[in-house]
Amino acid sequence: MIYFVQGADLVKTVGIIVEYNPLHNGHVLHYKKSKAIAQAERTVAVMSGNFLQRGEPALAGKRARTEMALSMGADLVIELPAAYAIQPAEWFAYGAVSLLHATGVVDSLCFGSESGTLRELTPLAALLSAEDSPFREELHRQMSLGHSYPAAYAAAAGAAQGSSPAEAAEITSLLGKPNNTLGLHYLMALRRLNSPIQAYTIPREAAQYHDLLPAGPTIASATSIRRIIREQGLEAAAPYMPRYTLDILRRETALGRGPVDWEAFKQPLFLLLQTLSTRGLSRMLEVSEGLEHRIKRLLPLLPQPSVEELISALKTKRYTRTKLQRMLLHILLQHSKEELSPERLAHGPGYIRVLGFSSRGQELLKAMKKSAALPVIMQASDLEHPQLELDVQASAAYAGAYPDPHTSWMYEDYLMPPLRL
């Protein structure tokens, strides 16, 4: 592990894992508290690219959101490859933590959680890291009862950890909250990597992840902010975001680069859904348990080619909206089960892609030349790698959905250097 020595003091660096869709006042609070609890002077943010963990396109592109992060004070922003960004919690967490570990300059990780404590999550991570056969058997049993994967995982974890029905119910409730589940998988990833990175968590305050309404005059969840922008316009969401976020979103909107939502992709998506055979669909990641047949059966019944109507028609108790959105994204981006198999994902990301940095971030990059366990790249042309090809394809698909796409936007991974702020 690399530390920066200034006199007799060690300069610490905290890692945060983010999407910033968009960056709002709650994120600023998390950033400040993360630095405080870790006693860190520098921050490395691992940020998803143009498509996100819950299977959604980002409201604004990754360069715009990188600019938001740097404006807030983050020193270095690196991209979580699409191979991991559009995944269930296990692989999303493993990819992000692997990148922080591979930098060699990050000594702590701080994440938000509903519980706000590691007391229950740490022993549970130790137990589930092995994922022995009884846990797997219980997971499969819960799935066979028709539960969604998140609900089945929470129930199986409760059964594995709880020595009494009450304790099992407590664990199941704990993992019924999305940020607790992500936090658990961050801790499990640290154990799998045998990483020296110290984990911290802080409680989510006021607004929770799924809240559709603001929690106060200045705090709202990203879900709520996107709803306000969609229904009332950008200016209506101004109280819940820093001024720089608002200015960046104004600029992106004026340039025709946002706000982006799922319906912007309906034409290429429905073309693929209609022209791929059921066998072709079945090869795509997260198309499971005969969903390819369900898709083909429902397509002719839709009154119009709407992504929202398709998801509503496909949704069941077993198939959550998040699962279906990720599935549709993998179809849109042509992500096959073979190329993103668990065996391949277990190798971790193959590079550290820099999206932006500050002057202090530049010092981190200099240190990473000696400490990083992976190639550090500034543009897509710096390296040939299968995961990087998926990132480039995702960027092209995202920019292609703009009302008036420019070629330079579609190939910005090759044409644009990292942002410096």
C-alpha positions in Angstrom: 0.0 0.0 0.0 1.3 3.4 -1.0 1.0 6.4 1.3 2.0 10.0 0.6 4.5 11.3 3.2 4.3 15.0 4.0 6.6 15.7 6.9 5.7 13.2 9.5 2.1 12.7 8.4 0.6 10.0 6.3 -1.9 11.3 3.7 -4.7 8.9 3.5 -7.0 8.2 0.5 -10.6 7.0 0.8 -12.4 5.2 -2.0 -16.1 5.7 -2.8 -18.3 3.8 -5.3 -20.8 5.9 -7.1 -23.2 6.5 -10.0 -24.2 10.1 -9.4 -27.4 9.9 -11.5 -27.3 12.9 -10.9 -25.0 14.1 -8.1 -27.2 15.7 -5.5 -26.9 17.2 -2.0 -27.1 13.8 -0.3 -24.0 12.7 -2.3 -22.1 15.8 -1.1 -23.0 14.9 2.5 -21.7 11.3 1.9 -18.5 12.6 0.3 -17.7 14.9 3.2 -18.5 12.3 5.9 -16.5 9.6 4.1 -13.4 11.8 4.2 -14.1 12.7 7.8 -14.6 9.1 9.1 -11.6 7.8 7.2 -9.5 10.9 8.1 -8.6 11.1 4.4 -7.3 14.0 2.4 -7.8 12.5 -1.0 -10.7 10.7 -2.7 -10.9 8.1 -5.5 -14.3 7.6 -6.9 -15.2 4.5 -8.9 -18.1 5.5 -11.1 -20.3 3.6 -13.5 -20.2 4.6 -17.1 -23.3 5.5 -19.2 -25.4 2.5 -18.0 -26.1 1.7 -14.4 -26.4 -1.1 -11.9 -30.2 -1.2 -11.9 -30.3 -1.5 -15.6 -31.0 2.1 -16.5 -29.2 4.6 -18.8 -27.7 7.4 -16.9 -29.5 10.8 -17.0 -26.3 12.4 -18.3 -23.2 10.9 -19.8 -20.2 9.7 -17.9 -18.0 12.8 -18.8 -20.7 15.1 -17.4 -21.1 13.1 -14.2 -17.3 13.0 -13.9 -17.3 16.8 -14.0 -19.9 16.8 -11.3 -17.7 14.6 -9.1 -14.6 16.7 -9.6 -16.5 19.9 -9.0 -17.6 18.4 -5.7 -14.0 17.8 -4.7 -13.2 14.2 -5.8 -9.5 13.9 -6.8 -9.6 11.0 -9.1 -12.6 9.4 -11.0 -12.1 6.0 -12.6 -14.7 4.1 -14.6 -16.3 0.8 -13.5 -16.3 -1.2 -16.7 -19.7 -2.0 -18.2 -19.0 -5.7 -17.7 -19.4 -5.0 -13.9 -21.5 -1.8 -13.8 -24.6 -3.6 -15.2 -24.7 -6.5 -12.8 -26.3 -7.7 -9.7 -24.8 -6.6 -6.4 -22.2 -9.4 -6.2 -20.4 -8.6 -9.4 -21.0 -4.8 -9.3 -19.3 -4.8 -5.9 -16.5 -7.1 -6.8 -15.6 -5.1 -9.9 -15.6 -1.8 -8.1 -13.7 -3.0 -5.0 -11.2 -4.8 -7.3 -10.4 -1.4 -9.0 -9.9 0.4 -5.7 -7.7 -2.4 -4.5 -5.7 -2.4 -7.7 -4.8 1.3 -7.5 -2.5 0.6 -4.6 -3.2 4.1 -3.3 -6.5 3.6 -1.6 -6.4 2.6 2.1 -10.1 2.9 3.0 -13.6 2.4 1.5 -16.7 4.2 2.8 -20.2 3.4 1.7 -23.6 4.5 2.7 -26.1 2.0 4.3 -29.5 2.0 5.9 -28.0 0.4 9.0 -25.1 2.8 9.3 -23.0 0.2 11.1 -20.8 -2.8 10.2 -21.8 -4.7 13.4 -24.1 -7.1 11.6 -22.6 -6.9 8.1 -19.1 -7.9 9.0 -19.8 -11.3 10.5 -22.3 -12.0 7.8 -19.7 -11.2 5.1 -17.3 -13.6 6.7 -19.9 -16.4 6.7 -21.2 -15.9 3.2 -17.8 -15.3 1.6 -17.4 -19.1 1.6 -21.0 -19.6 0.3 -21.1 -23.2 1.4 -23.5 -25.8 0.0 -26.2 -25.3 2.8 -26.4 -21.6 1.9 -26.6 -22.4 -1.9 -29.2 -25.1 -1.2 -31.4 -22.7 0.8 -31.0 -20.0 -1.9 -32.2 -22.4 -4.6 -35.1 -23.5 -2.3 -36.1 -19.9 -1.9 -35.9 -19.3 -5.6 -38.1 -22.4 -6.2 -40.8 -20.8 -4.1 -41.1 -18.0 -6.7 -39.1 -15.3 -4.8 -37.0 -12.8 -6.7 -33.2 -13.3 -6.4 -32.7 -10.4 -3.9 -35.5 -11.7 -1.7 -34.3 -15.3 -1.9 -30.7 -14.2 -1.1 -31.8 -12.2 1.9 -33.9 -15.2 3.2 -31.1 -17.7 2.6 -28.6 -15.4 4.4 -31.0 -15.1 7.3 -31.3 -18.8 7.5 -27.5 -19.3 7.4 -26.7 -16.7 10.0 -29.6 -16.8 12.4 -29.5 -19.4 15.1 -33.2 -18.6 16.0 -36.2 -17.6 13.9 -36.0 -14.0 15.3 -32.3 -13.7 14.4 -33.0 -15.1 10.9 -35.8 -12.6 10.4 -33.6 -9.7 11.5 -30.9 -10.6 8.9 -33.5 -11.0 6.2 -34.9 -7.6 7.1 -31.4 -6.1 7.1 -30.7 -7.4 3.6 -34.1 -6.3 2.4 -32.6 -2.8 2.0 -30.6 -2.2 -1.1 -27.6 -0.3 0.3 -27.1 -2.8 3.1 -27.0 -5.6 0.5 -24.4 -3.6 -1.6 -22.4 -3.0 1.5 -22.4 -6.7 2.4 -21.0 -7.5 -1.0 -18.4 -4.7 -0.7 -17.2 -6.4 2.5 -17.3 -9.9 0.8 -15.2 -8.6 -2.1 -12.6 -7.2 0.3 -12.4 -10.6 1.8 -12.2 -12.4 -1.5 -9.3 -10.1 -2.6 -7.6 -10.3 0.8 -7.4 -6.6 0.6 -5.9 -4.4 3.4 -8.5 -1.6 2.6 -10.3 -0.6 5.7 -14.1 -0.5 5.4 -16.4 2.2 6.9 -20.1 2.9 6.6 -22.2 5.9 7.3 -26.0 5.9 7.5 -28.1 7.2 4.7 -29.9 10.2 6.1 -33.4 11.6 5.3 -33.9 10.3 1.7 -33.8 6.6 1.0 -32.8 5.0 -2.3 -36.4 4.3 -3.6 -38.1 7.4 -2.2 -40.2 9.0 -4.8 -40.8 12.2 -2.9 -38.2 14.7 -1.5 -37.4 14.2 2.2 -37.0 17.9 2.9 -36.4 21.3 1.3 -32.9 20.4 0.1 -32.6 16.6 0.3 -34.1 14.1 -2.2 -33.1 10.7 -3.5 -31.7 10.4 -7.0 -34.9 8.5 -7.9 -37.0 11.4 -6.7 -34.9 13.9 -8.5 -35.1 12.1 -11.8 -38.9 11.8 -11.4 -39.1 15.6 -10.8 -37.0 16.3 -13.8 -39.1 14.0 -16.0 -42.5 15.4 -14.8 -41.7 19.0 -13.9 -38.5 19.9 -15.7 -34.9 20.5 -14.7 -35.4 23.7 -12.8 -37.9 22.1 -10.4 -35.1 19.9 -9.1 -32.7 22.7 -8.5 -33.2 22.8 -4.6 -31.9 19.3 -4.3 -28.6 19.6 -6.3 -25.4 21.7 -6.0 -25.3 24.6 -8.4 -22.6 22.9 -10.5 -24.7 19.8 -11.0 -27.6 22.1 -12.2 -25.3 24.0 -14.5 -23.8 20.9 -16.0 -27.3 19.4 -16.6 -28.5 22.7 -18.2 -25.5 22.6 -20.6 -26.0 19.0 -21.5 -29.7 19.6 -22.1 -28.9 22.6 -24.3 -26.5 20.5 -26.3 -29.0 17.8 -26.8 -27.2 15.3 -24.6 -29.9 14.7 -22.0 -31.8 14.1 -20.0 -31.6 10.5 -21.3 -34.1 7.8 -20.3 -35.0 4.3 -21.5 -37.5 5.4 -24.1 -34.6 7.0 -26.1 -33.4 3.4 -26.8 -36.7 1.9 -27.8 -36.0 1.8 -31.6 -32.7 -0.2 -31.5 -34.0 -2.3 -28.6 -37.3 -3.3 -30.3 -35.4 -4.0 -33.5 -33.2 -6.5 -31.7 -36.1 -8.0 -29.8 -38.1 -8.5 -33.0 -35.2 -9.8 -35.2 -33.3 -12.0 -32.8 -34.5 -15.6 -32.6 -35.6 -17.1 -29.3 -32.3 -19.0 -29.4 -30.4 -15.7 -30.0 -32.2 -14.1 -27.1 -31.4 -17.0 -24.8 -27.7 -16.4 -25.3 -27.9 -12.9 -23.8 -27.0 -12.3 -20.2 -29.9 -12.5 -17.7 -32.3 -14.0 -20.2 -33.1 -17.0 -18.0 -35.9 -19.5 -17.2 -37.6 -19.1 -20.6 -37.8 -15.3 -20.6 -37.0 -15.3 -24.3 -40.3 -17.1 -25.0 -42.2 -14.7 -22.7 -40.7 -11.7 -24.6 -41.6 -13.1 -28.0 -45.1 -13.9 -26.8 -45.7 -10.4 -25.3 -44.2 -8.2 -28.1 -47.2 -8.5 -30.5 -49.6 -7.7 -27.6 -48.1 -4.3 -26.8 -50.2 -1.3 -28.0 -47.0 0.5 -29.0 -43.2 -0.2 -28.8 -42.7 1.3 -25.4 -39.9 0.1 -23.1 -42.0 1.0 -20.0 -45.0 -1.0 -21.3 -42.7 -3.9 -22.1 -41.2 -3.9 -18.6 -44.7 -3.7 -17.1 -45.9 -6.6 -19.2 -42.9 -8.8 -18.3 -42.8 -7.9 -14.6 -43.9 -10.6 -12.1 -43.2 -11.3 -8.4 -40.2 -13.4 -9.5 -38.9 -11.0 -12.2 -38.3 -7.6 -10.6 -38.1 -4.4 -12.6 -34.3 -4.2 -11.9 -33.8 -7.7 -13.2 -35.8 -7.0 -16.4 -34.1 -3.7 -17.0 -30.6 -5.3 -16.8 -31.8 -8.1 -19.1 -33.0 -5.6 -21.7 -29.7 -3.6 -21.4 -27.7 -6.7 -22.0 -29.8 -7.4 -25.1 -29.4 -3.9 -26.3 -25.6 -4.0 -25.8 -25.4 -7.6 -27.0 -23.8 -8.9 -23.8 -23.7 -12.7 -24.0 -23.7 -15.2 -21.2 -20.4 -16.6 -22.5 -18.4 -13.4 -22.5 -19.6 -12.3 -19.1 -19.7 -15.6 -17.4 -19.0 -15.9 -13.6 -15.7 -17.6 -14.5 -14.6 -14.6 -16.5 -15.9 -12.0 -14.1 -14.0 -13.6 -11.3 -10.8 -12.5 -12.9 -11.8 -8.9 -12.2 -11.4 -5.8 -14.3 -8.4 -5.7 -16.7 -7.5 -2.1 -16.5 -8.0 1.2 -14.6 -9.7 3.7 -16.9 -9.2 7.3 -15.8 -12.2 9.6 -16.4 -11.0 12.7 -14.7 -8.7 14.1 -12.0 -7.8 17.2 -10.1 -4.3 18.5 -9.3 -4.2 16.3 -6.2 -5.5 13.5 -8.4 -2.6 13.9 -10.7 -0.3 13.2 -7.7 -2.3 10.0 -7.1 -1.8 9.0 -10.8 2.0 9.5 -10.4 2.0 7.2 -7.4 -0.1 4.7 -9.2 2.6 4.3 -11.9 4.5 2.4 -9.2 1.7 0.9 -7.1 -1.1 -0.1 -9.6 -1.6 -3.8 -10.2 -3.4 -3.1 -13.5 -2.6 -0.9 -16.5 -3.7 2.7 -16.0 -5.2 4.1 -19.2 -6.3 7.5 -20.3 -8.1 6.7 -23.6 -9.5 3.5 -25.2 -6.6 3.6 -27.7 -4.2 2.9 -24.9 -5.1 -0.8 -24.6 -6.8 -3.7 -26.3 -9.0 -5.6 -23.9 -12.4 -7.3 -24.3 -13.9 -5.4 -21.4 -12.8 -2.1 -22.9 -14.4 -3.0 -26.2 -17.7 -3.4 -24.3 -17.2 0.1 -22.7 -16.6 1.6 -26.2 -19.7 -0.1 -27.6 -21.8 1.2 -24.6 -20.6 4.7 -25.2 -21.5 4.6 -28.9 -24.9 3.1 -28.1 -25.6 5.8 -25.5 -24.6 8.7 -27.6 -26.5 7.2 -30.6 -29.7 7.7 -28.6 -29.3 11.5 -28.5 -31.8 13.4 -30.6 -29.0 14.6 -32.9 -26.0 12.5 -32.2 -22.5 13.6 -33.3 -19.9 11.1 -34.4 -17.4 12.6 -32.0 -19.8 11.9 -29.1 -20.2 8.3 -30.1 -16.4 7.8 -30.2 -15.4 10.0 -27.3 -13.7 7.1 -25.6 -11.1 7.4 -28.3 -11.2 11.1 -29.0 -11.5 12.7 -25.6 -8.8 12.7 -22.9 -9.7 12.6 -19.2 -11.2 15.7 -17.7 -8.8 17.9 -15.6 -10.3 20.2 -13.1 
